[in-house]
Amino acid sequence: MTFEAVIAIAGILAAALWLMWGINRLTLAWTAVQTRVKELDQKRVDMAREMMKFGEVLVRHKRDEQEANDKLGGLRAQIAAKTKEIAEFVPPPPQEILVTSEYPSTRDDKAWIVSMVRPNGADQGNPRQYLVWAGDHATALNRARSTLAEQASGYEVSNAQRYG
C-alpha cells in the first residue's frame, strides 16, 4: 500500500465519519423539532379544551342570568300586585295643615283651622288649611288675612273653625 492509498482511505474514512456525524446531528435536530411540535400540539389541544370549559361555563352563566331575570320579573309583578292590594287598605294621608305658630301668643288663644281657597275657584275641592291662634272667630279670620298678606300666595280666607 502506497502512501497515497493510505491517505485516500483515511480521507474516505474521515468523510464517512463526518457524514455520519452530520446525519446524526441532523437526526437529533429533527427529533428535537418533532418533540417540540408534539408539545405545542398538546398545549394547543389542552388550551382548546380549557376554552371549551370556559365557553360551557359562560353559557351556563348566561342561562342562569336569564332564569334570574325571569324570576325577578315575576317577583316585581307580585310586588306591584301586593302594593296595589295593600294600597286599598291604607287610608289616604291626612290633609296638610300649615302651622303659622307652634304656641299661642296669649293664654286665652285657642287653635283655629282656617281654610283658604283661590279666588277663581281652581282648587275648590282641595283648600289650603292653616292653624292660627286666636281668642275668637273674628280674630282668627283677621290673623288668617294677615298671614295671607305676608305670603302673597293668591289665596283668600273662606272659613274658620275651632280645632279640637
Residue, then its C-alpha position, 0 to 999 in steps of 0.5 A: m500500500t502506497f502512501e497515497a492509498v493510505i491517505a485516500i482511505a483515511g480521507i474516505l474514512a474521515a468523510a464517512l465519519w463526518l457524514m455520519w456525524g452530520i446525519n446524526r446531528l441532523t437526526l437529533a435536530w429533527t427529533a428535537v423539532q418533532t418533540r417540540v411540535k408534539e408539545l405545542d400540539q398538546k398545549r394547543v389541544d389542552m388550551a382548546r379544551e380549557m376554552m371549551k370549559f370556559g365557553e360551557v361555563l359562560v353559557r351556563h352563566k348566561r342561562d342562569e342570568q336569564e332564569a334570574n331575570d325571569k324570576l325577578g320579573g315575576l317577583r316585581a309583578q307580585i310586588a306591584a300586585k301586593t302594593k296595589e292590594i295593600a294600597e286599598f287598605v291604607p287610608p289616604p294621608p291626612q290633609e296638610i295643615l300649615v302651622t303659622s305658630e307652634y304656641p299661642s301668643t296669649r293664654d286665652d288663644k285657642a287653635w283655629i283651622v282656617s281654610m283658604v281657597r283661590p279666588n277663581g275657584a281652581d282648587q275648590g275641592n282641595p283648600r289650603q288649611y292653616l292653624v292660627w291662634a286666636g281668642d275668637h272667630a273674628t280674630a282668627l279670620n283677621r290673623a288668617r288675612s294677615t298671614l295671607a298678606e305676608q305670603a302673597s300666595g293668591y289665596e283668600v280666607s273662606n272659613a274658620q273653625r275651632y280645632g279640637 
